[in-house]
């Protein structure tokens, strides 16, 4: 109990950084939830298009203009090139279509007249470009086989009016799964930083000269002392993990009551165990309390940035992800990312996630072995 009481006293001094890591987690998690909620509903946005028609508005030319008007927001701007360029620069229009003189006649004679355009190059301009290209391709296809202009226009409109029905077969709650993935990815930093900071600080406190001397002259066996210290730190890590899991139920919601949620929790528990062994290894290597803050930044922040805790993995360069393979955080975050698109749970679908968990456990065993080797050497030196 003496060790545990001392542990609690030291832990009480660490409450500020623990609260800080938790606040950061809640702040970033809450921001992500708000962002996700704002982006769950897709609203089709029509591009702003300016049509400059240098041909007579009749026949095929008129039909082209009507098609563009039907699928976009038509803007009216003075027929002045400087005014047009200004409108494009200030995003008053996304796409400008120049229909050339004699377009209708040239088209009906199979000359495929060029329609010049100006574009802002953004996604709305791309929509307008696809719309124009679709019309031109369909019109050219029918023009080769139909001579009558009215029949040609009817066929073009009949084809363009056809809509593809899209049936969503996936029943995944992708929005809430994305929230859960972001939250548990970010806990990579919170758990790792919390464990490394607190455990290293506690170990360094117990290794102060006066504490070591008191331990040596006490009746307590050093094995009992080390076991109690290990259990105390392990208990702290589990309490920290439970707190973050409970927090996930509050921030993420009902998805945590599903099988996906259970796997997120199990994955984070295995990573927490690994984080404890990392902290013990660092605690046995570093004796200077002033160096702990720097170590937390290197270990927790470094691994979080390299492995995709803050920036999605698909946005990271391949070279960075290759380096990240040497860190347990990579396999923890990789499993979370897999859960975002996992629909069914069986051995085959869970195999990659189970392999990642196994790799994290191997890291845990490896860190434990290295810690034992380091501590034995230090005892011999002492």
C-alpha positions as CSV (number, residue, x, y, z in Angstrom):
1,X,0.0,0.0,0.0
2,X,2.9,2.4,0.6
3,X,3.9,2.2,-3.0
4,X,0.4,2.7,-4.2
5,X,-0.1,5.7,-1.9
6,X,3.1,7.3,-3.2
7,X,2.0,6.5,-6.7
8,X,-1.3,8.4,-6.1
9,X,0.5,11.4,-4.7
10,X,2.7,11.6,-7.8
11,X,-0.3,11.0,-10.1
12,X,-2.1,13.9,-8.4
13,X,0.7,16.2,-9.7
14,X,0.1,14.9,-13.2
15,X,-3.6,15.8,-13.4
16,X,-3.0,19.0,-15.4
17,X,-1.4,17.4,-18.5
18,X,-4.0,14.5,-18.3
19,X,-6.8,17.1,-18.3
20,X,-5.1,19.0,-21.1
21,X,-4.8,15.9,-23.4
22,X,-8.5,15.1,-22.7
23,X,-9.6,18.6,-23.5
24,X,-7.6,18.5,-26.8
25,X,-9.3,15.2,-27.6
26,X,-12.8,16.6,-26.9
27,X,-12.1,19.8,-28.8
28,X,-10.8,18.0,-31.9
29,X,-13.5,15.3,-31.6
30,X,-16.3,17.8,-31.2
31,X,-15.0,19.9,-34.1
32,X,-15.0,16.7,-36.3
33,X,-18.5,15.8,-35.2
34,X,-19.7,19.3,-36.2
35,X,-17.9,19.1,-39.6
36,X,-19.4,15.6,-40.2
37,X,-22.9,16.8,-39.4
38,X,-22.6,19.7,-41.7
39,X,-21.6,17.4,-44.6
40,X,-23.9,14.5,-44.3
41,X,-26.5,15.8,-46.8
42,X,-25.4,16.3,-50.4
43,X,-27.1,19.2,-52.2
44,X,-26.6,19.3,-56.0
45,X,-25.1,22.7,-57.0
46,X,-25.7,24.0,-60.5
47,X,-22.7,25.7,-62.0
48,X,-22.9,29.4,-63.0
49,X,-22.6,29.6,-66.8
50,X,-22.3,32.4,-69.2
51,X,-23.4,31.7,-72.8
52,X,-22.1,34.0,-75.6
53,X,-24.0,33.0,-78.7
54,X,-22.6,34.3,-82.0
55,X,-25.0,32.1,-84.0
56,X,-28.8,32.5,-84.7
57,X,-30.8,31.0,-81.8
58,X,-32.7,28.4,-83.7
59,X,-32.6,24.6,-84.4
60,X,-29.7,22.7,-82.8
61,X,-28.1,25.9,-81.5
62,X,-31.3,26.8,-79.7
63,X,-31.6,23.3,-78.3
64,X,-28.0,23.4,-77.0
65,X,-28.7,26.7,-75.2
66,X,-31.9,25.3,-73.7
67,X,-30.1,22.2,-72.5
68,X,-27.4,24.3,-70.8
69,X,-30.1,26.6,-69.2
70,X,-31.9,23.5,-67.9
71,X,-28.8,22.2,-66.1
72,X,-27.1,25.3,-64.9
73,X,-27.5,28.8,-63.6
74,X,-27.3,31.2,-66.5
75,X,-25.6,34.5,-65.8
76,X,-26.0,37.8,-67.8
77,X,-22.9,39.9,-68.2
78,X,-22.1,42.8,-70.5
79,X,-20.7,41.7,-73.9
80,X,-17.3,43.0,-73.0
81,X,-14.3,40.8,-72.8
82,X,-12.8,42.6,-69.9
83,X,-16.1,42.4,-67.9
84,X,-16.3,38.7,-68.8
85,X,-12.7,38.0,-67.6
86,X,-13.4,40.0,-64.4
87,X,-16.5,37.9,-63.8
88,X,-14.5,34.7,-64.2
89,X,-11.7,36.0,-62.0
90,X,-14.1,36.9,-59.1
91,X,-16.0,33.6,-59.6
92,X,-19.2,35.3,-60.6
93,X,-19.3,32.6,-63.3
94,X,-17.6,29.2,-63.4
95,X,-17.8,28.5,-67.1
96,X,-18.1,30.6,-70.3
97,X,-19.3,29.0,-73.5
98,X,-18.6,30.7,-76.8
99,X,-21.0,29.3,-79.6
100,X,-19.3,30.3,-82.9
101,X,-21.0,31.9,-85.8
102,X,-22.7,29.5,-88.2
103,X,-22.5,26.7,-85.6
104,X,-25.8,25.2,-86.6
105,X,-25.1,25.1,-90.3
106,X,-21.5,23.7,-89.8
107,X,-22.8,21.1,-87.3
108,X,-25.6,19.9,-89.7
109,X,-23.0,19.5,-92.4
110,X,-20.8,17.3,-90.1
111,X,-18.0,19.7,-89.7
112,X,-17.9,19.4,-85.9
113,X,-17.4,23.1,-85.2
114,X,-15.3,24.0,-82.2
115,X,-17.0,25.5,-79.1
116,X,-14.5,27.6,-77.2
117,X,-14.7,27.9,-73.5
118,X,-13.2,29.7,-70.5
119,X,-13.2,28.1,-67.1
120,X,-12.4,28.8,-63.4
121,X,-11.1,25.2,-63.2
122,X,-13.0,24.4,-60.0
123,X,-15.4,21.5,-59.5
124,X,-18.4,23.4,-60.7
125,X,-16.6,24.3,-63.9
126,X,-15.9,20.6,-64.3
127,X,-19.6,19.9,-64.0
128,X,-20.4,22.4,-66.7
129,X,-17.7,20.9,-68.9
130,X,-19.0,17.4,-68.5
131,X,-22.5,18.7,-69.3
132,X,-21.3,20.4,-72.5
133,X,-19.2,17.4,-73.6
134,X,-22.2,15.1,-73.0
135,X,-24.4,17.1,-75.3
136,X,-21.8,17.4,-78.1
137,X,-20.9,13.7,-78.0
138,X,-24.6,12.6,-78.2
139,X,-25.4,15.2,-80.9
140,X,-22.4,14.1,-83.0
141,X,-23.4,10.5,-82.7
142,X,-26.9,11.1,-84.0
143,X,-25.9,13.6,-86.7
144,X,-24.0,10.9,-88.6
145,X,-27.3,8.9,-89.1
146,X,-30.1,11.4,-89.0
147,X,-30.5,14.1,-91.7
148,X,-33.8,15.7,-90.5
149,X,-33.0,18.4,-87.9
150,X,-36.2,18.1,-85.9
151,X,-35.8,14.3,-85.6
152,X,-32.2,14.8,-84.6
153,X,-33.1,17.2,-81.8
154,X,-35.8,14.8,-80.5
155,X,-33.3,12.0,-80.4
156,X,-30.7,14.1,-78.6
157,X,-33.3,15.2,-76.0
158,X,-34.6,11.7,-75.6
159,X,-31.1,10.4,-74.8
160,X,-30.1,13.3,-72.6
161,X,-33.3,13.1,-70.6
162,X,-32.5,9.5,-69.5
163,X,-31.4,9.3,-65.9
164,X,-29.4,6.5,-64.3
165,X,-31.0,5.1,-61.2
166,X,-28.6,4.6,-58.4
167,X,-29.4,2.0,-55.7
168,X,-27.4,2.2,-52.5
169,X,-26.9,-1.4,-51.3
170,X,-24.5,-0.6,-48.4
171,X,-26.2,-0.3,-45.0
172,X,-23.2,1.1,-43.3
173,X,-23.6,4.2,-41.2
174,X,-20.6,5.8,-42.8
175,X,-21.0,9.2,-41.2
176,X,-20.9,7.8,-37.6
177,X,-18.2,5.3,-38.5
178,X,-16.1,8.2,-39.8
179,X,-16.7,10.0,-36.5
180,X,-15.7,6.9,-34.5
181,X,-12.6,6.4,-36.6
182,X,-11.5,10.0,-36.2
183,X,-12.1,9.8,-32.5
184,X,-10.1,6.6,-31.9
185,X,-7.4,7.7,-34.3
186,X,-6.9,10.8,-32.2
187,X,-6.8,8.7,-29.0
188,X,-3.5,7.4,-30.3
189,X,-2.1,10.7,-29.2
190,X,-4.1,11.1,-26.0
191,X,-3.4,7.6,-24.7
192,X,0.3,7.6,-25.8
193,X,1.0,11.1,-24.4
194,X,-0.9,10.4,-21.2
195,X,0.8,7.1,-20.5
196,X,4.3,8.2,-21.4
197,X,4.1,11.5,-19.5
198,X,2.6,10.1,-16.3
199,X,4.4,6.7,-16.1
200,X,7.8,8.3,-16.9
201,X,7.3,11.0,-14.3
202,X,6.2,8.4,-11.7
203,X,9.2,6.1,-12.5
204,X,11.6,9.0,-12.4
205,X,10.2,10.1,-9.0
206,X,10.6,6.6,-7.6
207,X,14.2,6.5,-8.8
208,X,15.2,9.6,-6.9
209,X,18.2,8.9,-4.7
210,X,16.3,9.4,-1.4
211,X,13.4,7.3,-2.5
212,X,15.7,4.5,-3.7
213,X,17.6,4.5,-0.3
214,X,14.4,4.3,1.7
215,X,13.2,1.4,-0.5
216,X,16.5,-0.4,0.1
217,X,16.4,-0.1,3.9
218,X,12.7,-1.0,4.1
219,X,11.5,-4.5,4.8
220,X,9.8,-4.6,1.4
221,X,11.3,-6.9,-1.2
222,X,12.3,-5.1,-4.4
223,X,10.3,-7.6,-6.4
224,X,7.2,-6.7,-4.5
225,X,8.0,-3.1,-4.8
226,X,8.4,-3.4,-8.6
227,X,5.2,-5.5,-8.9
228,X,3.2,-2.9,-7.0
229,X,4.6,-0.2,-9.1
230,X,3.8,-2.1,-12.3
231,X,0.2,-2.8,-11.2
232,X,-0.3,0.8,-10.1
233,X,0.8,2.1,-13.5
234,X,-1.2,-0.5,-15.3
235,X,-4.3,0.5,-13.3
236,X,-3.8,4.1,-14.2
237,X,-3.5,3.2,-17.9
238,X,-6.7,1.1,-17.7
239,X,-8.6,3.9,-15.9
240,X,-7.4,6.3,-18.6
241,X,-8.6,3.9,-21.3
242,X,-12.0,3.4,-19.7
243,X,-12.4,7.2,-19.4
244,X,-11.7,7.6,-23.1
245,X,-14.1,4.8,-24.0
246,X,-16.9,6.3,-22.0
247,X,-16.2,9.6,-23.6
248,X,-16.5,7.9,-27.1
249,X,-20.0,6.8,-26.2
250,X,-20.9,10.4,-25.4
251,X,-19.2,12.0,-28.5
252,X,-19.7,9.3,-31.1
253,X,-23.1,8.0,-30.1
254,X,-25.1,4.8,-31.0
255,X,-22.4,3.3,-33.3
256,X,-20.4,2.4,-30.2
257,X,-23.2,-0.1,-29.2
258,X,-22.6,-2.1,-32.4
259,X,-20.0,-4.7,-33.4
260,X,-18.0,-1.9,-35.0
261,X,-17.9,-0.1,-31.6
262,X,-16.8,-3.3,-29.8
263,X,-13.8,-3.7,-32.2
264,X,-12.8,-0.1,-31.8
265,X,-12.8,-0.6,-28.1
266,X,-10.8,-3.8,-28.2
267,X,-8.3,-2.3,-30.6
268,X,-7.8,0.7,-28.3
269,X,-7.4,-1.6,-25.3
270,X,-4.6,-3.6,-27.0
271,X,-2.9,-0.3,-28.0
272,X,-3.2,1.0,-24.4
273,X,-1.3,-2.1,-23.1
274,X,1.4,-1.4,-25.8
275,X,1.5,2.3,-24.7
276,X,2.2,1.2,-21.1
277,X,5.2,-0.9,-22.2
278,X,6.5,2.0,-24.3
279,X,6.2,4.2,-21.3
280,X,8.0,1.7,-19.1
281,X,10.9,1.4,-21.6
282,X,11.3,5.2,-21.8
283,X,11.0,5.5,-18.0
284,X,13.9,3.1,-17.6
285,X,16.0,4.9,-20.1
286,X,15.4,8.5,-19.0
287,X,16.0,9.8,-15.5
288,X,15.7,13.5,-16.1
289,X,12.2,14.8,-15.4
290,X,12.9,17.9,-17.5
291,X,13.3,15.7,-20.6
292,X,9.9,14.1,-20.3
293,X,8.0,16.9,-22.0
294,X,10.3,16.7,-25.0
295,X,10.0,12.9,-25.1
296,X,6.2,13.1,-25.1
297,X,6.3,15.4,-28.1
298,X,8.7,13.2,-30.0
299,X,6.9,9.9,-29.2
300,X,3.2,10.9,-29.1
301,X,3.1,13.7,-31.6
302,X,5.7,12.2,-33.9
303,X,3.9,8.8,-34.2
304,X,0.5,10.5,-34.5
305,X,1.6,12.6,-37.5
306,X,3.5,9.8,-39.2
307,X,0.8,7.2,-38.8
308,X,-2.3,9.2,-39.7
309,X,-3.9,10.1,-36.3
310,X,-4.2,13.8,-37.4
311,X,-4.1,13.6,-41.2
312,X,-5.9,10.7,-43.0
313,X,-3.6,7.9,-44.2
314,X,-4.7,8.4,-47.8
315,X,-3.3,11.9,-47.7
316,X,0.1,10.9,-46.5
317,X,3.0,10.2,-48.9
318,X,3.9,6.6,-49.5
319,X,7.4,7.3,-48.1
320,X,5.9,8.5,-44.8
321,X,3.7,5.4,-44.5
322,X,6.7,3.1,-45.2
323,X,8.5,4.7,-42.3
324,X,5.3,4.4,-40.2
325,X,5.4,0.6,-40.4
326,X,8.0,0.5,-37.7
327,X,5.6,2.1,-35.2
328,X,2.7,0.3,-33.4
329,X,0.5,3.4,-33.9
330,X,0.4,2.5,-37.7
331,X,-1.3,-0.8,-37.1
332,X,-3.7,0.6,-34.5
333,X,-4.8,3.4,-36.8
334,X,-4.8,1.1,-39.9
335,X,-7.4,-1.1,-38.1
336,X,-9.6,1.9,-37.3
337,X,-9.5,2.9,-40.9
338,X,-10.5,-0.6,-42.0
339,X,-13.5,-0.5,-39.7
340,X,-14.9,2.5,-41.6
341,X,-15.8,0.3,-44.6
342,X,-16.2,-3.1,-43.0
343,X,-19.8,-4.4,-43.6
344,X,-19.7,-8.0,-42.4
345,X,-17.8,-9.6,-39.5
346,X,-16.3,-13.0,-40.1
347,X,-12.8,-14.5,-40.0
348,X,-11.9,-13.4,-43.5
349,X,-13.0,-9.8,-43.1
350,X,-11.6,-9.5,-39.7
351,X,-8.3,-11.2,-40.6
352,X,-6.4,-8.0,-41.5
353,X,-7.5,-6.3,-38.2
354,X,-6.6,-9.3,-36.1
355,X,-3.2,-9.4,-37.8
356,X,-2.7,-5.7,-36.9
357,X,-3.7,-6.5,-33.3
358,X,-1.3,-9.4,-33.2
359,X,1.5,-7.1,-34.5
360,X,0.7,-4.6,-31.7
361,X,1.0,-7.4,-29.2
362,X,4.3,-8.4,-30.6
363,X,5.5,-4.8,-30.2
364,X,4.3,-5.1,-26.6
365,X,6.3,-8.2,-25.9
366,X,9.3,-6.7,-27.6
367,X,9.2,-3.5,-25.5
368,X,8.8,-5.6,-22.4
369,X,11.8,-7.7,-23.2
370,X,14.0,-4.7,-23.9
371,X,12.8,-3.0,-20.7
372,X,13.8,-6.1,-18.7
373,X,17.2,-6.1,-20.3
374,X,17.7,-2.4,-19.7
375,X,16.6,-2.6,-16.0
376,X,18.9,-5.6,-15.3
377,X,21.9,-3.8,-16.7
378,X,21.1,-0.7,-14.7
379,X,20.9,-2.8,-11.5
380,X,24.3,-4.4,-12.3
381,X,25.8,-1.0,-12.8
382,X,24.3,0.3,-9.6
